[in-house]
Amino acid sequence: MPKKFVRMCPECNSTDIKPDMSADSYSKGLLNQWQCNTCGHTGLFFPEYTQEDLKKIKEKK
Ligand SMILES: [Zn+2]
């Protein structure tokens, strides 16, 4: 079974992430920018984790 990767916000650890489709990121050519729906953080670097890794991270809290 292939592992499923989930993107996570580096600021608040939320997995409620969407691609940043704002005109601003397009004008800068940042087509791979992401936005967090929880805290509003935007950035190019949103780390990806497997479901297993996420479980471990959340258990540590
Ligand atoms: Zn966030």
N, CA, C, O and the ligand as a Tripos MOL2 file, in Angstrom:
@<TRIPOS>MOLECULE
protein
  245   243    62     0     0
PROTEIN
NO_CHARGES

@<TRIPOS>ATOM
      1 N           0.8560   -1.1990    0.0000 N.3       1 MET1
      2 CA          0.0000    0.0000    0.0000 C.3       1 MET1
      3 C           0.8910    1.2480    0.0000 C.2       1 MET1
      4 O           1.7600    1.3770    0.8620 O.2       1 MET1
      5 N           0.6960    2.1430   -0.9270 N.am      2 PRO2
      6 CA          1.5280    3.3570   -0.9410 C.3       2 PRO2
      7 C           1.2500    4.2280    0.2770 C.2       2 PRO2
      8 O           0.1160    4.3340    0.7440 O.2       2 PRO2
      9 N           2.3040    4.8420    0.7740 N.am      3 LYS3
     10 CA          2.1240    5.7200    1.9310 C.3       3 LYS3
     11 C           1.5140    7.0360    1.4880 C.2       3 LYS3
     12 O           1.8250    7.5710    0.4230 O.2       3 LYS3
     13 N           0.6440    7.5340    2.3330 N.am      4 LYS4
     14 CA          0.0030    8.7960    2.0170 C.3       4 LYS4
     15 C           0.7350    9.9210    2.7310 C.2       4 LYS4
     16 O           0.9620    9.8740    3.9400 O.2       4 LYS4
     17 N           1.0950   10.9210    1.9580 N.am      5 PHE5
     18 CA          1.7890   12.0550    2.5500 C.3       5 PHE5
     19 C           0.8210   13.2000    2.8140 C.2       5 PHE5
     20 O          -0.0700   13.4960    2.0180 O.2       5 PHE5
     21 N           1.0310   13.8210    3.9490 N.am      6 VAL6
     22 CA          0.1720   14.9360    4.3400 C.3       6 VAL6
     23 C           1.0590   16.1470    4.6010 C.2       6 VAL6
     24 O           2.0930   16.0380    5.2600 O.2       6 VAL6
     25 N           0.6560   17.2780    4.0910 N.am      7 ARG7
     26 CA          1.4220   18.4940    4.3090 C.3       7 ARG7
     27 C           0.9920   19.1330    5.6290 C.2       7 ARG7
     28 O          -0.1850   19.1250    5.9890 O.2       7 ARG7
     29 N           1.9630   19.6800    6.3300 N.am      8 MET8
     30 CA          1.6500   20.2490    7.6290 C.3       8 MET8
     31 C           2.2280   21.6500    7.7670 C.2       8 MET8
     32 O           3.3300   21.9270    7.2940 O.2       8 MET8
     33 N           1.4830   22.5190    8.4120 N.am      9 CYS9
     34 CA          1.9500   23.8830    8.6450 C.3       9 CYS9
     35 C           3.1050   23.8780    9.6410 C.2       9 CYS9
     36 O           2.9790   23.3030   10.7220 O.2       9 CYS9
     37 N           4.2410   24.5170    9.2920 N.am     10 PRO10
     38 CA          5.3770   24.5470   10.2140 C.3      10 PRO10
     39 C           5.1380   25.4620   11.4070 C.2      10 PRO10
     40 O           5.8630   25.3920   12.3990 O.2      10 PRO10
     41 N           4.1310   26.3130   11.3160 N.am     11 GLU11
     42 CA          3.8700   27.2740   12.3940 C.3      11 GLU11
     43 C           2.9820   26.6800   13.4820 C.2      11 GLU11
     44 O           3.2820   26.8070   14.6690 O.2      11 GLU11
     45 N           1.8950   26.0360   13.0800 N.am     12 CYS12
     46 CA          0.9180   25.5900   14.0770 C.3      12 CYS12
     47 C           0.6220   24.0930   13.9980 C.2      12 CYS12
     48 O          -0.2460   23.5960   14.7150 O.2      12 CYS12
     49 N           1.3430   23.3670   13.1260 N.am     13 ASN13
     50 CA          1.1720   21.9170   12.9860 C.3      13 ASN13
     51 C          -0.2110   21.5070   12.4870 C.2      13 ASN13
     52 O          -0.6090   20.3530   12.6440 O.2      13 ASN13
     53 N          -0.9400   22.4350   11.8920 N.am     14 SER14
     54 CA         -2.2340   22.0830   11.3130 C.3      14 SER14
     55 C          -2.0270   21.3900    9.9740 C.2      14 SER14
     56 O          -1.0700   21.6810    9.2570 O.2      14 SER14
     57 N          -2.9240   20.4750    9.6430 N.am     15 THR15
     58 CA         -2.8580   19.8270    8.3310 C.3      15 THR15
     59 C          -3.9330   20.3840    7.4010 C.2      15 THR15
     60 O          -4.1810   19.8390    6.3250 O.2      15 THR15
     61 N          -4.5610   21.4630    7.8240 N.am     16 ASP16
     62 CA         -5.5800   22.1170    7.0070 C.3      16 ASP16
     63 C          -4.8800   23.1120    6.0810 C.2      16 ASP16
     64 O          -4.8580   24.3170    6.3330 O.2      16 ASP16
     65 N          -4.3070   22.5710    4.9990 N.am     17 ILE17
     66 CA         -3.4490   23.3350    4.1000 C.3      17 ILE17
     67 C          -4.0630   23.3930    2.7180 C.2      17 ILE17
     68 O          -4.6690   22.4260    2.2570 O.2      17 ILE17
     69 N          -3.9060   24.5150    2.0650 N.am     18 LYS18
     70 CA         -4.3490   24.6080    0.6730 C.3      18 LYS18
     71 C          -3.2720   25.3170   -0.1390 C.2      18 LYS18
     72 O          -2.4740   26.0750    0.4130 O.2      18 LYS18
     73 N          -3.2460   25.0740   -1.4510 N.am     19 PRO19
     74 CA         -2.3140   25.8370   -2.2890 C.3      19 PRO19
     75 C          -2.7060   27.3010   -2.2680 C.2      19 PRO19
     76 O          -3.8850   27.6410   -2.3610 O.2      19 PRO19
     77 N          -1.7140   28.1620   -2.1440 N.am     20 ASP20
     78 CA         -1.9850   29.6030   -2.1210 C.3      20 ASP20
     79 C          -2.2340   30.1010   -3.5290 C.2      20 ASP20
     80 O          -1.3050   30.2320   -4.3260 O.2      20 ASP20
     81 N          -3.5030   30.3800   -3.8350 N.am     21 MET21
     82 CA         -3.8860   30.8030   -5.1780 C.3      21 MET21
     83 C          -4.0520   32.3160   -5.2750 C.2      21 MET21
     84 O          -4.6270   32.8160   -6.2410 O.2      21 MET21
     85 N          -3.5570   33.0370   -4.2920 N.am     22 SER22
     86 CA         -3.7550   34.4810   -4.3110 C.3      22 SER22
     87 C          -3.0020   35.1290   -5.4750 C.2      22 SER22
     88 O          -1.9780   34.6230   -5.9350 O.2      22 SER22
     89 N          -3.5280   36.2400   -5.9280 N.am     23 ALA23
     90 CA         -2.9090   36.9510   -7.0480 C.3      23 ALA23
     91 C          -1.4870   37.3490   -6.7040 C.2      23 ALA23
     92 O          -0.6220   37.4130   -7.5780 O.2      23 ALA23
     93 N          -1.2470   37.6160   -5.4290 N.am     24 ASP24
     94 CA          0.0760   38.0550   -4.9970 C.3      24 ASP24
     95 C           1.1350   36.9790   -5.2470 C.2      24 ASP24
     96 O           2.2290   37.2770   -5.7270 O.2      24 ASP24
     97 N           0.8020   35.7300   -4.9190 N.am     25 SER25
     98 CA          1.8010   34.6740   -5.1090 C.3      25 SER25
     99 C           2.0060   34.3980   -6.6010 C.2      25 SER25
    100 O           3.1020   34.0280   -7.0210 O.2      25 SER25
    101 N           0.9520   34.5790   -7.3950 N.am     26 TYR26
    102 CA          1.1000   34.3940   -8.8420 C.3      26 TYR26
    103 C           1.9940   35.4690   -9.4420 C.2      26 TYR26
    104 O           2.8230   35.1920  -10.3100 O.2      26 TYR26
    105 N           1.8160   36.6930   -8.9710 N.am     27 SER27
    106 CA          2.6090   37.7900   -9.5330 C.3      27 SER27
    107 C           4.0860   37.6140   -9.2250 C.2      27 SER27
    108 O           4.9400   38.0850   -9.9760 O.2      27 SER27
    109 N           4.3880   36.9410   -8.1260 N.am     28 LYS28
    110 CA          5.7850   36.6770   -7.7750 C.3      28 LYS28
    111 C           6.2930   35.3850   -8.3970 C.2      28 LYS28
    112 O           7.4720   35.0530   -8.2720 O.2      28 LYS28
    113 N           5.4080   34.6590   -9.0640 N.am     29 GLY29
    114 CA          5.8070   33.3980   -9.6770 C.3      29 GLY29
    115 C           5.9170   32.2640   -8.6770 C.2      29 GLY29
    116 O           6.5320   31.2360   -8.9590 O.2      29 GLY29
    117 N           5.3250   32.4500   -7.5150 N.am     30 LEU30
    118 CA          5.4100   31.4180   -6.4730 C.3      30 LEU30
    119 C           4.2310   30.4550   -6.5990 C.2      30 LEU30
    120 O           3.2920   30.4860   -5.8030 O.2      30 LEU30
    121 N           4.3050   29.6110   -7.6060 N.am     31 LEU31
    122 CA          3.1700   28.7350   -7.8870 C.3      31 LEU31
    123 C           3.0600   27.5810   -6.9060 C.2      31 LEU31
    124 O           2.0160   26.9370   -6.7980 O.2      31 LEU31
    125 N           4.1450   27.3300   -6.1970 N.am     32 ASN32
    126 CA          4.1140   26.2200   -5.2450 C.3      32 ASN32
    127 C           3.9370   26.7010   -3.8120 C.2      32 ASN32
    128 O           4.2750   25.9970   -2.8600 O.2      32 ASN32
    129 N           3.4110   27.8910   -3.6760 N.am     33 GLN33
    130 CA          3.2440   28.4040   -2.3170 C.3      33 GLN33
    131 C           1.9980   27.7950   -1.6840 C.2      33 GLN33
    132 O           1.0180   27.5010   -2.3680 O.2      33 GLN33
    133 N           2.0530   27.6120   -0.3680 N.am     34 TRP34
    134 CA          0.9560   26.9970    0.3650 C.3      34 TRP34
    135 C           0.4530   27.9430    1.4350 C.2      34 TRP34
    136 O           1.1680   28.8270    1.9070 O.2      34 TRP34
    137 N          -0.7920   27.7290    1.7990 N.am     35 GLN35
    138 CA         -1.3740   28.5520    2.8540 C.3      35 GLN35
    139 C          -2.0700   27.6740    3.8820 C.2      35 GLN35
    140 O          -2.7530   26.7070    3.5450 O.2      35 GLN35
    141 N          -1.8800   28.0340    5.1370 N.am     36 CYS36
    142 CA         -2.5270   27.3170    6.2310 C.3      36 CYS36
    143 C          -3.8760   27.9590    6.5210 C.2      36 CYS36
    144 O          -3.9710   29.1710    6.7140 O.2      36 CYS36
    145 N          -4.9150   27.1370    6.5510 N.am     37 ASN37
    146 CA         -6.2550   27.6630    6.8340 C.3      37 ASN37
    147 C          -6.4500   27.9760    8.3030 C.2      37 ASN37
    148 O          -7.3670   28.7130    8.6680 O.2      37 ASN37
    149 N          -5.5950   27.4230    9.1490 N.am     38 THR38
    150 CA         -5.7740   27.5970   10.5900 C.3      38 THR38
    151 C          -5.1560   28.8970   11.0850 C.2      38 THR38
    152 O          -5.8150   29.6740   11.7760 O.2      38 THR38
    153 N          -3.8870   29.1430   10.7330 N.am     39 CYS39
    154 CA         -3.2140   30.3430   11.2510 C.3      39 CYS39
    155 C          -2.9400   31.3740   10.1580 C.2      39 CYS39
    156 O          -2.5080   32.4880   10.4550 O.2      39 CYS39
    157 N          -3.1870   31.0140    8.8980 N.am     40 GLY40
    158 CA         -3.0000   31.9730    7.8180 C.3      40 GLY40
    159 C          -1.5680   32.0710    7.3270 C.2      40 GLY40
    160 O          -1.2670   32.9050    6.4730 O.2      40 GLY40
    161 N          -0.6850   31.2460    7.8440 N.am     41 HIS41
    162 CA          0.7220   31.2600    7.4300 C.3      41 HIS41
    163 C           0.8500   30.8420    5.9710 C.2      41 HIS41
    164 O           0.2400   29.8630    5.5420 O.2      41 HIS41
    165 N           1.6470   31.5870    5.2130 N.am     42 THR42
    166 CA          1.9300   31.1810    3.8440 C.3      42 THR42
    167 C           3.4230   30.9720    3.6820 C.2      42 THR42
    168 O           4.2270   31.6200    4.3530 O.2      42 THR42
    169 N           3.7920   30.0650    2.7890 N.am     43 GLY43
    170 CA          5.2100   29.8290    2.5540 C.3      43 GLY43
    171 C           5.4120   28.7550    1.5200 C.2      43 GLY43
    172 O           4.4840   28.0430    1.1360 O.2      43 GLY43
    173 N           6.6710   28.6530    1.0700 N.am     44 LEU44
    174 CA          7.0180   27.6360    0.0840 C.3      44 LEU44
    175 C           7.3230   26.3180    0.7730 C.2      44 LEU44
    176 O           7.1540   25.2470    0.1900 O.2      44 LEU44
    177 N           7.7740   26.4060    2.0190 N.am     45 PHE45
    178 CA          8.2100   25.2020    2.7020 C.3      45 PHE45
    179 C           7.1770   24.7230    3.7100 C.2      45 PHE45
    180 O           7.1210   25.2010    4.8430 O.2      45 PHE45
    181 N           6.3730   23.7820    3.2800 N.am     46 PHE46
    182 CA          5.4500   23.1050    4.1820 C.3      46 PHE46
    183 C           5.8500   21.6340    4.1750 C.2      46 PHE46
    184 O           5.6420   20.9430    3.1770 O.2      46 PHE46
    185 N           6.4120   21.1550    5.2540 N.am     47 PRO47
    186 CA          6.9240   19.7810    5.2560 C.3      47 PRO47
    187 C           5.8170   18.7510    5.0680 C.2      47 PRO47
    188 O           4.6700   18.9570    5.4640 O.2      47 PRO47
    189 N           6.2010   17.6290    4.4470 N.am     48 GLU48
    190 CA          5.2640   16.5300    4.2280 C.3      48 GLU48
    191 C           5.5590   15.3980    5.1970 C.2      48 GLU48
    192 O           6.7170   15.0550    5.4340 O.2      48 GLU48
    193 N           4.5280   14.8350    5.7400 N.am     49 TYR49
    194 CA          4.6840   13.6990    6.6460 C.3      49 TYR49
    195 C           3.7480   12.5770    6.2230 C.2      49 TYR49
    196 O           2.7300   12.8050    5.5680 O.2      49 TYR49
    197 N           4.1140   11.3640    6.6100 N.am     50 THR50
    198 CA          3.1780   10.2590    6.4370 C.3      50 THR50
    199 C           2.1640   10.3020    7.5740 C.2      50 THR50
    200 O           2.3770   10.9700    8.5860 O.2      50 THR50
    201 N           1.0750    9.5930    7.3970 N.am     51 GLN51
    202 CA          0.0510    9.5290    8.4520 C.3      51 GLN51
    203 C           0.6660    9.0100    9.7520 C.2      51 GLN51
    204 O           0.3190    9.4720   10.8400 O.2      51 GLN51
    205 N           1.5880    8.0390    9.6280 N.am     52 GLU52
    206 CA          2.2360    7.4720   10.8130 C.3      52 GLU52
    207 C           3.0620    8.5170   11.5550 C.2      52 GLU52
    208 O           3.0070    8.6210   12.7800 O.2      52 GLU52
    209 N           3.8340    9.2970   10.7790 N.am     53 ASP53
    210 CA          4.6470   10.3440   11.3930 C.3      53 ASP53
    211 C           3.7750   11.3710   12.0900 C.2      53 ASP53
    212 O           4.0930   11.8300   13.1870 O.2      53 ASP53
    213 N           2.6810   11.7230   11.4520 N.am     54 LEU54
    214 CA          1.7810   12.7140   12.0360 C.3      54 LEU54
    215 C           1.2290   12.2380   13.3620 C.2      54 LEU54
    216 O           1.1080   13.0070   14.3160 O.2      54 LEU54
    217 N           0.8990   10.9660   13.4080 N.am     55 LYS55
    218 CA          0.3630   10.3930   14.6370 C.3      55 LYS55
    219 C           1.3820   10.5210   15.7590 C.2      55 LYS55
    220 O           1.0450   10.8900   16.8840 O.2      55 LYS55
    221 N           2.6390   10.2100   15.4320 N.am     56 LYS56
    222 CA          3.7100   10.3150   16.4250 C.3      56 LYS56
    223 C           3.8720   11.7410   16.9000 C.2      56 LYS56
    224 O           4.0040   11.9960   18.0970 O.2      56 LYS56
    225 N           3.8610   12.6830   15.9470 N.am     57 ILE57
    226 CA          4.0440   14.0960   16.2950 C.3      57 ILE57
    227 C           2.9160   14.5600   17.2040 C.2      57 ILE57
    228 O           3.1470   15.2740   18.1810 O.2      57 ILE57
    229 N           1.7070   14.1540   16.8810 N.am     58 LYS58
    230 CA          0.5620   14.6230   17.6750 C.3      58 LYS58
    231 C           0.5220   13.9710   19.0440 C.2      58 LYS58
    232 O           0.0130   14.5520   20.0020 O.2      58 LYS58
    233 N           1.0630   12.7510   19.1360 N.am     59 GLU59
    234 CA          1.0890   12.0730   20.4350 C.3      59 GLU59
    235 C           2.0680   12.7270   21.4070 C.2      59 GLU59
    236 O           1.9100   12.6460   22.6250 O.2      59 GLU59
    237 N           3.0900   13.3810   20.8310 N.am     60 LYS60
    238 CA          4.1070   14.0330   21.6640 C.3      60 LYS60
    239 C           3.5700   15.2470   22.3980 C.2      60 LYS60
    240 O           4.1230   15.6510   23.4220 O.2      60 LYS60
    241 N           2.5060   15.8260   21.8880 N.am     61 LYS61
    242 CA          1.9880   17.0720   22.4580 C.3      61 LYS61
    243 C           1.4250   16.8860   23.8660 C.2      61 LYS61
    244 O           0.9540   17.8470   24.4740 O.2      61 LYS61
    245 ZN         -0.7280   27.1880   10.5300 Zn       62 ZN62
@<TRIPOS>BOND
     1     1     2 1
     2     2     3 1
     3     3     4 2
     4     3     5 am
     5     5     6 1
     6     6     7 1
     7     7     8 2
     8     7     9 am
     9     9    10 1
    10    10    11 1
    11    11    12 2
    12    11    13 am
    13    13    14 1
    14    14    15 1
    15    15    16 2
    16    15    17 am
    17    17    18 1
    18    18    19 1
    19    19    20 2
    20    19    21 am
    21    21    22 1
    22    22    23 1
    23    23    24 2
    24    23    25 am
    25    25    26 1
    26    26    27 1
    27    27    28 2
    28    27    29 am
    29    29    30 1
    30    30    31 1
    31    31    32 2
    32    31    33 am
    33    33    34 1
    34    34    35 1
    35    35    36 2
    36    35    37 am
    37    37    38 1
    38    38    39 1
    39    39    40 2
    40    39    41 am
    41    41    42 1
    42    42    43 1
    43    43    44 2
    44    43    45 am
    45    45    46 1
    46    46    47 1
    47    47    48 2
    48    47    49 am
    49    49    50 1
    50    50    51 1
    51    51    52 2
    52    51    53 am
    53    53    54 1
    54    54    55 1
    55    55    56 2
    56    55    57 am
    57    57    58 1
    58    58    59 1
    59    59    60 2
    60    59    61 am
    61    61    62 1
    62    62    63 1
    63    63    64 2
    64    63    65 am
    65    65    66 1
    66    66    67 1
    67    67    68 2
    68    67    69 am
    69    69    70 1
    70    70    71 1
    71    71    72 2
    72    71    73 am
    73    73    74 1
    74    74    75 1
    75    75    76 2
    76    75    77 am
    77    77    78 1
    78    78    79 1
    79    79    80 2
    80    79    81 am
    81    81    82 1
    82    82    83 1
    83    83    84 2
    84    83    85 am
    85    85    86 1
    86    86    87 1
    87    87    88 2
    88    87    89 am
    89    89    90 1
    90    90    91 1
    91    91    92 2
    92    91    93 am
    93    93    94 1
    94    94    95 1
    95    95    96 2
    96    95    97 am
    97    97    98 1
    98    98    99 1
    99    99   100 2
   100    99   101 am
   101   101   102 1
   102   102   103 1
   103   103   104 2
   104   103   105 am
   105   105   106 1
   106   106   107 1
   107   107   108 2
   108   107   109 am
   109   109   110 1
   110   110   111 1
   111   111   112 2
   112   111   113 am
   113   113   114 1
   114   114   115 1
   115   115   116 2
   116   115   117 am
   117   117   118 1
   118   118   119 1
   119   119   120 2
   120   119   121 am
   121   121   122 1
   122   122   123 1
   123   123   124 2
   124   123   125 am
   125   125   126 1
   126   126   127 1
   127   127   128 2
   128   127   129 am
   129   129   130 1
   130   130   131 1
   131   131   132 2
   132   131   133 am
   133   133   134 1
   134   134   135 1
   135   135   136 2
   136   135   137 am
   137   137   138 1
   138   138   139 1
   139   139   140 2
   140   139   141 am
   141   141   142 1
   142   142   143 1
   143   143   144 2
   144   143   145 am
   145   145   146 1
   146   146   147 1
   147   147   148 2
   148   147   149 am
   149   149   150 1
   150   150   151 1
   151   151   152 2
   152   151   153 am
   153   153   154 1
   154   154   155 1
   155   155   156 2
   156   155   157 am
   157   157   158 1
   158   158   159 1
   159   159   160 2
   160   159   161 am
   161   161   162 1
   162   162   163 1
   163   163   164 2
   164   163   165 am
   165   165   166 1
   166   166   167 1
   167   167   168 2
   168   167   169 am
   169   169   170 1
   170   170   171 1
   171   171   172 2
   172   171   173 am
   173   173   174 1
   174   174   175 1
   175   175   176 2
   176   175   177 am
   177   177   178 1
   178   178   179 1
   179   179   180 2
   180   179   181 am
   181   181   182 1
   182   182   183 1
   183   183   184 2
   184   183   185 am
   185   185   186 1
   186   186   187 1
   187   187   188 2
   188   187   189 am
   189   189   190 1
   190   190   191 1
   191   191   192 2
   192   191   193 am
   193   193   194 1
   194   194   195 1
   195   195   196 2
   196   195   197 am
   197   197   198 1
   198   198   199 1
   199   199   200 2
   200   199   201 am
   201   201   202 1
   202   202   203 1
   203   203   204 2
   204   203   205 am
   205   205   206 1
   206   206   207 1
   207   207   208 2
   208   207   209 am
   209   209   210 1
   210   210   211 1
   211   211   212 2
   212   211   213 am
   213   213   214 1
   214   214   215 1
   215   215   216 2
   216   215   217 am
   217   217   218 1
   218   218   219 1
   219   219   220 2
   220   219   221 am
   221   221   222 1
   222   222   223 1
   223   223   224 2
   224   223   225 am
   225   225   226 1
   226   226   227 1
   227   227   228 2
   228   227   229 am
   229   229   230 1
   230   230   231 1
   231   231   232 2
   232   231   233 am
   233   233   234 1
   234   234   235 1
   235   235   236 2
   236   235   237 am
   237   237   238 1
   238   238   239 1
   239   239   240 2
   240   239   241 am
   241   241   242 1
   242   242   243 1
   243   243   244 2
@<TRIPOS>SUBSTRUCTURE
     1 MET1         2 RESIDUE 1 A MET
     2 PRO2         6 RESIDUE 1 A PRO
     3 LYS3        10 RESIDUE 1 A LYS
     4 LYS4        14 RESIDUE 1 A LYS
     5 PHE5        18 RESIDUE 1 A PHE
     6 VAL6        22 RESIDUE 1 A VAL
     7 ARG7        26 RESIDUE 1 A ARG
     8 MET8        30 RESIDUE 1 A MET
     9 CYS9        34 RESIDUE 1 A CYS
    10 PRO10       38 RESIDUE 1 A PRO
    11 GLU11       42 RESIDUE 1 A GLU
    12 CYS12       46 RESIDUE 1 A CYS
    13 ASN13       50 RESIDUE 1 A ASN
    14 SER14       54 RESIDUE 1 A SER
    15 THR15       58 RESIDUE 1 A THR
    16 ASP16       62 RESIDUE 1 A ASP
    17 ILE17       66 RESIDUE 1 A ILE
    18 LYS18       70 RESIDUE 1 A LYS
    19 PRO19       74 RESIDUE 1 A PRO
    20 ASP20       78 RESIDUE 1 A ASP
    21 MET21       82 RESIDUE 1 A MET
    22 SER22       86 RESIDUE 1 A SER
    23 ALA23       90 RESIDUE 1 A ALA
    24 ASP24       94 RESIDUE 1 A ASP
    25 SER25       98 RESIDUE 1 A SER
    26 TYR26      102 RESIDUE 1 A TYR
    27 SER27      106 RESIDUE 1 A SER
    28 LYS28      110 RESIDUE 1 A LYS
    29 GLY29      114 RESIDUE 1 A GLY
    30 LEU30      118 RESIDUE 1 A LEU
    31 LEU31      122 RESIDUE 1 A LEU
    32 ASN32      126 RESIDUE 1 A ASN
    33 GLN33      130 RESIDUE 1 A GLN
    34 TRP34      134 RESIDUE 1 A TRP
    35 GLN35      138 RESIDUE 1 A GLN
    36 CYS36      142 RESIDUE 1 A CYS
    37 ASN37      146 RESIDUE 1 A ASN
    38 THR38      150 RESIDUE 1 A THR
    39 CYS39      154 RESIDUE 1 A CYS
    40 GLY40      158 RESIDUE 1 A GLY
    41 HIS41      162 RESIDUE 1 A HIS
    42 THR42      166 RESIDUE 1 A THR
    43 GLY43      170 RESIDUE 1 A GLY
    44 LEU44      174 RESIDUE 1 A LEU
    45 PHE45      178 RESIDUE 1 A PHE
    46 PHE46      182 RESIDUE 1 A PHE
    47 PRO47      186 RESIDUE 1 A PRO
    48 GLU48      190 RESIDUE 1 A GLU
    49 TYR49      194 RESIDUE 1 A TYR
    50 THR50      198 RESIDUE 1 A THR
    51 GLN51      202 RESIDUE 1 A GLN
    52 GLU52      206 RESIDUE 1 A GLU
    53 ASP53      210 RESIDUE 1 A ASP
    54 LEU54      214 RESIDUE 1 A LEU
    55 LYS55      218 RESIDUE 1 A LYS
    56 LYS56      222 RESIDUE 1 A LYS
    57 ILE57      226 RESIDUE 1 A ILE
    58 LYS58      230 RESIDUE 1 A LYS
    59 GLU59      234 RESIDUE 1 A GLU
    60 LYS60      238 RESIDUE 1 A LYS
    61 LYS61      242 RESIDUE 1 A LYS
    62 ZN62       245 GROUP 0 **** ****
